[in-house]
Amino acid sequence: MDRAKQIYQENCSICHHLHKESQYNPNQWPSLFKSMLSRTPIDKKDEWLIIQYLQKASQGDVK
């Protein structure tokens, strides 16, 4: 999860203020993240890793 968090923080803040993980619920994160993925240099293979991180972190399950 540390790697996913780092990728999220480094790439998603390039274009806009970084959204707090808790800003969206676990069901909202996949479509939101996918809608912005093409605008980032994030490798496609990391997509689900980051989505899992965001879903878990939105529930407070990531330490």
Secondary structure, DSSP 8 states (H G I E B T S, - for coil): -HHHHHHHHHHHTTTS----GGGS-TTTHHHHHHHHHTTS---GGGHHHHHHHHHHHHTT---
